[in-house]
Amino acid sequence: MSYSFSELDFLKPELGAEFIGEGTHFALFSAHAEAVELCLFSPDGKEETQRLALPKREGDIWSGYVAGLQPGTVYGYRVHGPYDPKNGHRFNPNKLLLDPYAKQIVGDLSWDDSLYGYKIGAEEGDLSFDERDSAIFMPKGVVQNPDFDWNGDEAIRRPWTDTIVYEAHVRGLTMQHPDVPHELRGTFLGMCSEPILDHLTKLGVSAIELLPVQYFLDDRYLVEKGLRNFWGYQSLGFFAPQSRYLSGEKIAEFKTMVKAFHSVGIEVIMDVVYNHTAEGSERGPTLSFRGIDNLSYYIQSPDELRHTFDTTGTGNTLNVAHPMVMRMVLDSLRYWVGVMHVDGFRFDLASTLGREDLRFDRDGGFFDAIRQDPILAGVKLIAEPWDVGMDGYQVGGFPFPFREWNDKFRDDVRRFWRKDTGLVAPLAERLTGSPVQFDHSGRSATTSVNLLSAHDGFVLADVTSFNDKHNEANGEENRDGHDGNQSDNMGIEGETDDETVLTARARRRRAMIATLFFSQGVPMLLGGDELGNTQHGNNNSYCQDNEIGWISWEGRKDPFLDFCRAAIAFRKSQPLLRSERFLKGEPGDPPAPYVSWLKPDGSTMDEGAWSDGDMRVLMMHLKDAPGEYGAAEELLLVLNAGEATPIRLPEGWNWQFAFSSAEEVEISDAGETESSGQSVLVFSRKA
C-alpha cells in the first residue's frame, strides 16, 4: 500500500509517531537539518517500502500526517543536512535513524561497519563520509496504539518512611527460578509471575527498582567477545521497553507487569539512563541522535566541536541543558508515569543531568523542571549522585524531592563490621540518616537511600567471601571493576566447606542486614542478597548475562531468608526506626524523636570514646517525643563488631529483649546482659 502526507486542520504538539484514529502523525526535532524523510518498512523490518519527505517545518519541528497509516507500521528516518564534523554536524542520509520517541522498537541491531557515518579504517578517521545504507542492520520503530485496560489500577504513592526498595534485574531475577515457567523467564511477564510476587510480598519489600528496561544495545566489543550488555546502561530508546524482555510482540506486557505489582502493593521504580546514549564518542555509530542533530543532542568539547564531551565514561554526554533535549527527557518521564503507570525513577549518573556550562548546578534547569511538573514532582525520584566529570561527586548536593544513593553508608557499614579502626563515629552518622550530608535545605531524614550492595560491586555474600575481585570472565584481564570493596573473606578466599568460616560469614551478613534495616533513611536491598546469592567474586557483572549475573534460588531454604524477612518486619513495626525528621540529641520543638549514644557500661559516649580507634561497640538510644499522656517509646540498639562484651542498659529497668541478629539474651534484674560479637541487639520499653 502506498501512503502520502495529507493536511491536518490543527497542529499536533506531540513529537514521535502518534496514532490519532484515522492515521498517524509524525514529528521530529532537528534544528540543523535541511530535510527529513520518513521511511516505511515491511512488517519484518527488512524491506524499505516507501520514503516520504516530512512536509512541514515549524521552528525546529519537522512533521506530517499520513492518513490511513495504522498501528503496527514499522518506520525510521533519514535526515539530510551538512556533514561537517569539525563544526559538530554529522548528517548522513545513508544511515537509517531510530525515532527518539519510538514507543516500541523491533529487530535487533546487527553490528556492521555501515552503521557508522564515516568510513571505518579511513585515513581521515571520523572526518570521512560513508555512503553505504545501514537500514538492513538497524532496529526500527513501530507505531503504537496506547489502549490498555487499567481498570482497578491505582498509584500507591507510599510514604518514603514506609518504603523498602528491592533492586532487581528482569532476567537476573527470573532466569533460574524453578517455579517461573520456562517461556516467561527473562521477561516482564516472568517478573510479575506468581512465584516472584509471592517471594517479594513475603519478604516485605514495598518497591521494586528495575535495572534499565528502556531499549538498549549490546556494545559491539561485547558482541565480538561473545558477551552481552546485561545491566542495560546503553540506552537508545527512551520511550520503548527493552524488546528482549517481551515474551511476545506487545508492549502491553510491561503494563501487565506494572498492574500486577500494584495489585500486591509494590511500587515500580525504573532505573533510567538519560546522561548518555549507546552511540558513544564521535567515533561511534550513527543510529539516532547523532544523525538527527548531533550538535543539539550531545555536549561537544569546548575546545573542538568535532569531539564529544564525556562526563559519563561512555564517550558522550546527553545535552540535557538544551531545551528540546530536556523536553525529550521530561516527555519520556511523563510517558512512563502517565501511560505506563510506573511510580518513580532512579537516575543513573544524575550529576550529569545537573550540568550547565559543564559544571554541576543543584538549581539547574532540569531540577527546576522536575520540581514544577505536576506529574513528576509527585513520584519517587532517586539520584545516583555522581558522574566521572569535574565536581561529579555530589552526595548530599541534590534538591528536594530527590532521594540519593548513599555510598558512604555502604562503605562505612562494611568497614565497621570488618573491624576497621575508628568507625564508631562514622557508623553513628549512617545510623541517623547521614545528617552531615542531607540535613539541610529542608530535606527529610528519608533522603538517604541506604545500601549494603547494588548491581555494581560485590553482592553481599561476596563481601564476606572475597578479599579481591575476580572479573576474569569479563575478558579484560581483571582490570575492570572497583578495587576498594571493603570486603573480608573471613580467612578463606571464595567458596569453602569450612563450617567455622561459613558460620562467621552468616553471622556477619545478619549483622549487616540488621544495620541496614534499623538505620534511618530508606533501605535498599539488592535482589538475591536475601538468598545468599554469589557472583563468585565478580564485582562488575555488567556483561554476564549468564549464571554469574543470574540469581540462584538455592537459598530459598536457607535460614538467612527468614532472618531478612524478620528484620524487615521489625523495621515496619517500629516507627522510631523510620522517622521523617532527623533525630536530634535532645527533645526538639516541635517534638521529634531524639537520640543519645552510650558506652557498653551505660554511660554517655564522651570525646575519648568517640575518638577511640579500638572501640567496637556502639549503643544507640532512641526515644520518641512524649505523647498526649507523657508516655514515650524507646529503643536501644547495640551494635558490636568485636568480641562478646557485657553491657548495661540505661536506667536499668523495664527493658525487654526485642530483636537479635545472633542469639537471644536475658536481662538481669540490674539491667545487665551480654552482647555477643558480630551482632546487633535491640531492646525496647515504654517509659
N, C-alpha and C positions, 0 to 999 in steps of 0.2 A: 504494500500500500504506500502511496506517495502522499507526503504531507507538505503543507505550506503554512506560512505565518498569516494570521488574519488580524484584523483590528479589534481591539478591546475598547469599549466606551468608557473605561475607567483605568486608572493607573494602579498596578499591583505593587505595594511597597515591599513585599517579601522577596528575599533572594532565594536562589535554588530553583528546583523544579516542583511546582505546586499544581496538583490536580484540582480543578475547580468545577467539576461536574460534567462539563461537555468537552473539556480539553485540558491542556496543561500549559501553564505559564512558566517560562524560563527567565531567570535573571542572574547576571554575573557581574561582580565588581572588577573593574580594571581601570586604573587611572591613566595608564600609558599605552594601552592597546590602540591599534588602528582599525581592527575589525575582529569580530568574534564569530566563529562558526559552531553551530550545534550539529553534532554528529550522531546519527541514529544507527542502531545495530540490530542484528538478528537476535532472537531471544537467548541464544547461547553466547552472544558477545563476540563471535568470531568473524562475522562479516559486516562491514560498514555498508549500510543500505542507502543512506542519504546524508547530504550536508546542506544545512540551511544557515545563511548568514543572519544573525540577530539583527532585526531591522531598526530597533530604537536605541538611542543613547540619550539619557538624561543625566547630566552631571557625569559621573563615572560609572553609572549603572547601564549595562547593555541588556536588553530584554526583548522578548517576543512571545506571542501566544499562538499555540498550534491547536487548532480546532480538531476534535476527534481523537487526539492522542491520549491513550488510556494508561492507567497504572500497569506496571509490568514492563513498560518500554525501557530498553537499555540504551544508554546515551553517554556521551562525553563531549569535550570541547576541543577546538583548535583555536589558538589565539594568535593573531598577526600583530606584529609591531617590530620595533628596531631590535636587531641583535647587536648589542653594543656593550659587551661585558665590562669594559673599563669604566663605563658610566652606570653600571648596575642593571642594564637591560639584557634579558636573556630570552626574548621571544623566539619561538621556533615552531611554526605551524605544522611541521612534520611530526610533532610529538602530540599524541592524544593526551588530554589532560582530564583528570578527575575533578568533578564539581566539588568544591569545598563544602557545599551544603547538601551533598547527596545523602539521602536518608537510608538507603541500602546500597551496598556495593557487592557486585558479583564477579566471580572469576578471580583466580589467584594471579598475582604478579609473577611473571616468568622472567628472571633476570637475563638481560641481553644488552649488548653494547648500544643498540639502537635506542634504548631508553634515555640516553644521555644527549643533551643538547649540543655537545661538542664531540669531536672525534676522539675516542679513546686511543691513546698512543700517538696522537698527532704531535708534531714538534711544537706547535703553538699552544698545546695543552687546552685549557678551558676557553681560550680565545678563538679556537677553531669552531667550525659550524658543521653539524651532521645533518644530512638530508634524508636519512632513512626513516620510514614510517614505523612508529612504535606501537600502533594500535593493537596488533595481534598479541602483544606481550602484556598489555595493560588490563587491570580490572576496570570495570565501568560502573556508573551509577544506574539506579533503577528508579523510575517514577513510582511513588508510593501513594496508596490510599490509607490515610491515617485512622480509619474507623476501627474501633475496638470496643468490646463490651466491658467497660469498667464498672458496671453496676455492683454496688456494695463496697467498692474500694474507696478508702478514705486515708488521707495523710495522717500519720500517727503524731508527729511533732512532739516527741517525748522530750522532757526537760533534760538538759545536759547532766544535771545531778543524778539522773536515773539511767544514764546511758552507759552501756558497756559495749565496746566496739570489738568486732572479730574480723581481723584482716584475712582474706582468703582469695584463692585463685580458682577460677571456674574449672579448669582442667585439673589443677593440683588437688583440689578437694574431692573430686568425684571419680577420677580415673581408676583408683584402686579400692573404692568402697564395694565390698562384696554384695551389698543389697541394692545398689543402684543398677537398674537394667543396663546391659552392655550397650545397647543402641543409644542410650541417653548420657553415657559417661562422657565428660568433657564438654557438655552443652549447658545452655541456660535451663533447659528442662530437667537435666540431671541435677543441676544446682538446687532446684526447688522440688526435687523428688521427696517422697515421704521419708526415706531414711536420713536425708540431710536435714530436713526440717525437724525431725524428731530429735536428732543429735543436738542441734543448736538450741531448741527450746528446753531440753533437759539440762543442757549446760547452763543456760540462764542469760545468754548474751541478748542484747536488745537491738543491735545494729550490725549489719554485715558490710564491711568495706571491701569492695571488689577491686582487685588489681585491674589495670586498664582493660576495658571492654569496648572502647571505641575502636574503630577499624585501624589496624596497624599492620606493618610489614615485617617480614623476616629479612634481616640485613643480608646483603649479598655475601659478605665474607663468612657469615654463619652458614648460609646455604652451601657454600663451596666447601665447608668443613664437615658437612653432614649434620649440622645443628639447626636449631630454630630459635626465634625470638620468643622465649617462654613468658617472660613477665609482661611484655607488650608496651614498653616505653619507646615506641617508634610510631607515633600516630600519624595517620594521613587523612582520615575521615572523621571529623569531629561531631558528625551527626548520625553516623551509621554504627550499629553494633557490629562487633567483630564476626565475620561470616563463619569462621571455623567453629564458633560456639553455637551455631544454629544446627539443629538436627534435620531441619527441612530447609525451606526457602523463604520463610515468612519471618519478618522481624517481630511479629506478634508474639513469638516465643519469649522475647525479652520482656514484653509486657506481662505475659503469663507468669514469668518468674517473679516480677515485682509484686504482682497481685497476690501470689501465693505467700511470699514473705510477709506482706502486710496482714494476711489473714491469720498469721500466728503471732502478730505483734512485733515483727522485726523490721526495722527500717533498712533501706538500701542506700548506701553511700558509694559513689563512684570515684575511683582514683583517676583523675583526668590530667592530661599532658598538653597544656597549652603553651609551654615555654619553647618548644621546638617542634619540628616535623621530621618525617623519615627521609626528607630529601637531602639532608646532610649539608656539607660545605659547598662552595662554588664548584667543586669537582664531583658533586653528587649528581644523581639523575634528575631529569625534568619530568615530573609526574603530575604536578598540580600547581601549587602556589608559585613556584619558580617560573613556570611558563605563562602563568596568568598575569603576574605583575611582581616580579622579583623585588623591585625597588620599594614597593609598598609593603609587601608581606614580611620581609626579613630586614633585620637591622644589618646594615652594611658597615664595614670597617670605617672609622672616622678618617683613616689615613688614605684608603683607596677603596672606591666603591666596587671594585672588582671582587673584593673578598667579603665573605660574610663575617659578622661579629659574633663570637661564640662565648656565651656565659654559661652554657649548659653541658659542655663536654661532648656534644654530639655533632658539632660542625656548624650549626646555625642557631639563631635566636629569633623567635617569632616577634614581630614588631607590634606588640600589643598597644603601644602608645599611639599608633596610627588609628584614627577614629573608625575607619572601616574594618580594620583588623580587630579592634576592640569590639565593634558591633558583632562581628562574626563569633567571637568568643562568648559574648553575652547572649546572642541568639542561640548558640549551642547549649549553654547552660539552661536557658529558659525552655528550650525544646525538651531536654531530658527531664525537667521538672514538670512542665505543663502537659506534654504529650506522652512521655514515658513514665511519669509518676515517681521518679526517684526522690529521695529525701535529703540528699546532700552530696557534697563533693570533698574530696581530698586533693589538693592542688600540688602536683609534682613540681619540685624546684620553684616554689612560689615566689622566691625573691625576684626571679626574672620578671614576673608579672608586675612588680612594683618599680621597674626600672624606667626612669625618664631621664633623658640626656645621659643614658648609660649608667646612672647611679640610682641606688635604691631610694625610694621615697614612700614612706608609710602613708602619706597623704596624697599619693598619686592618683591619676585619673581612673585606673582600673578599680582601685579600692573604693573610691568615691562612687563610681557607677554601681558597684555591687551594693553598697550601703543604701543607696536611694532607690534601688529597684524593688518594687512591691512584691515581686515573686521571689527573687533570690535572697533578699535580706532575711526571710523567714525560714530558710532551710539551713541545715547543718553545713558549716564551712570550716575546713581544716587545712592549714597550711603546712607544707614541708618547708620550714623557714630557712632555706639556704639554697644557693647555687654555687657554681665554681668561679664566678666573676668577682671583681673587686667589691668589697663590702657585702659579699654574698651571704655571710653567716648572720642571720637576723633573728635568732631565738629570742622571743620577747618583744620583737620590733613591729609586729603586725597590729592593725587596728581592730577594735570590736567591729563585727561579731565573729571574727576569725578565732578558732582554736588552733593550737600549734603542736606538732610533734615535738617531744622534748627528749632529745638525745642525751641531755645531761642526766635525766632520770635513769635512763638505760645504763649509762656508764658508771654513775656513782653507786647504783644498787648492785651492779655486778662486782664492782671493786670492794664494796663493803662486805659482801658475803664471801669474797675471795680472801678476806682478812688483810687487805691492804691497810697501811697505816694512815692515821689522820682522817678517817672517813665519818666520824660521828656527826660532825657539824654539817658536811655536805648532805648526809643522809637526812638530817632534820629538815633541811631545805626541801628535799624531794618529798618527804612525808607530808609536808604542809602545802604542796602545790607549787613549789619553786617561786615564792613571792618576790625574790630579788629580780627575777626575770619578768614576772607577769603582774605583780600587784601595783599597777599604775594605770592612769587614764581611764579609771572606772571599770577595768576589766575584772572578771569574776574569778573565783578560785577554781572554776572548771575550765580555765583557759588552757592549762597544761594537759596534753594528751600523753599519758604515761605509758611507756612500753618497756618490756624486757628484751624483746626481739621483734624483728619485722622481716619482710621478704628479703631485704638487703642486709646481709651479715649472717652470723651464726644463728640457727634456731636454738631454742632454749636447751634442748637435750645436748647439743654440741657445745654450748657454753660450759657445761660441766664435764665434757668428754674429750675436748681437744685443746691443746695449747696453741696449735698452729693451724692455719688454713690449709686445705688440701683441694685445690681447684684444678688439678691436672686435667680433669675431664673437659675443661673449657678450652683446651688447646692453646693456652697462652703461657705454658711452662710455669704455671703457678704464680705469674707476676700480677694477675688481676686480683681485685678484691682488697678489703682492708687488712692491714697487718695488726692494728691495735684492736683486739677483740675483747679485752678484759675477761678472758676465759681462764679456765683451770681444769685440767684433765683429771684431777684428784689422784694422780700417781701413775696412771697408765694412759697412753695416747690411744683414743678410739675405743672400739668395742672390746669387751673383756667379759670373762666368766667369773672374775674375782668378786665374791659376794660382799666383801668389805668395801671395795670400791663402789660397787653398784648401790649399796645401802647409803654410802656417803653422798653419792650423786643424787639419789632420790630425795634425801633429806634436804640438800641444798636447794634443789628445784622447788620443793614445797615451801621453804622459807622465802624464796624469791617470789613465788606466786602470791603468797600471803602479803608480802610487801607491796606488790603491785595493786592488789585489790583493797588494801587497807590504807592507801595513801589518798590524800586529797587530790582532786583533779578528775580526769576522765581516763579510766583504764582501757588499754587496747591489748588484746590477746592475739598473738599470731596463730592462725589456723594450723592445727596439728601439734602445737606445744602441749595441749591438754592430753594428747595421746602419746607423748614421749617420742614424737616423730624425729628422726635424724636425717640429715643430708650428708652424713659421713664426712663431716669436716669441710664441705664446700660452702663457702660464705658468699658466693656470688653466682647463684644458680640461674642467672638471667637467661641462659641458653640451654638449660637442662629440662626439656620437655620429655621427661622420662622418669624412671624410678627415683632418681636423685631429687628432682623437683616435686614429684607427686607425693602426697601424704600417704603414709602407711597406716592402715586402720587396725593393725595388730594390737595396738594399745587400748582397744575398747574394753578389755577385761583387766587392765592394769588399775590398781587402787588409786593411782595418781589422777585418773579421770574423775573418780568420785571426790577426791580432795579438791580439785578445781571447782567442781560443782558446789561443794560445801563452802569454799571461800567466796564464791560469787553470791551465794545465798546469804552468807553472813553480812557481806557488804550491803546487800539490799535491805537487810533487817535493821541496819544501824545508821540513822540519819547523821550521826556525828562523823561518819567516815566519808560523807559526800556533801559537804557544806557548800552553799552558794557563795558565802563570804569567806575571805581569807581569815584563818584563825589568828587571834591576837594573844598577846601574853597576859592579858587580864580582861575582865568583862568590859565590853565596849558600849558605846552609845551611838546607835541603837543597840540593844542587847544582841550579842552574837556568841557563838561558841568560842572558847578560848583554850589555850594550850600551855602546859608547863612541862619542863624537862627534868628528869630525875636521874640520879645515880642509882646503882643497884642497892645501896643501903637506904634508899628512900629520900635522901636529902637532895636539895636542889643542885642542878648542874651549875658549877662555877667556872670561872675563866680557866682555871687549871685543868678541869675535867674536859672542857671543850678543846683545849689545845693538846691534850694527852694523846700522842700518836698511837699509843698501845691500847687505848680504850676500845673495847669490842662490844660493849653492851650499851644500849640506849633505851631509856624508858620514857614514853610519851603519854602524858596525862591529858586527856580531853574531857572538857566539862562544858555542858550546854548552859546557855543563859537561863537564869531562873524563870520558871513558868508562872502561871497565874497564882499558884499557891506556894511558890517558892521552891518547888522541887526541881532538881536538875539531874539529868542523866550523865553518867560518867563512864569513860572507858580508859583502861590503862593498857598500852601496847608495850611489850618487852621484846626487843629485837636483839638477839645475842648471836654474833658471828663467831664468838670464841668458844671457850670451854664452859662446862657446867658451872653455874655461878649462883650462890644464894642471893635472893632478893627480898626486899621488904616493901610491902605495899604501902602507899601513903595513908596516914591516919589509921592504918592497920585493920579496920573493922568493916564488916558488911560487904566485902568484895566477894564476887562469885567468879569461878572459872567460866570462861565463855568460849574460847577457841584456842587450839594449838596446832602448829604445823608439825609437831613431833608427838610427844606423849602428853596425856592429860596429867594435871598436877593437883595436889591438895594444898589447901591454905591452912596454916596453923592458927590457933586462937590469937596468937600475937601478930598475925598478918604477915607471916613469913612463908616462903616457898622456895623452890629452886627452878632456875631456868636452865634447861639443858642446852648444850652447844648447838650452833647452827639451827636455831629455831626461832619462831615467832609465837609469843603467848599473848592472849588478850583476856583481860578481866573486866567485869562490868559491875556497876552498882547504881542505885538510885539514892541520891543524897536526901 
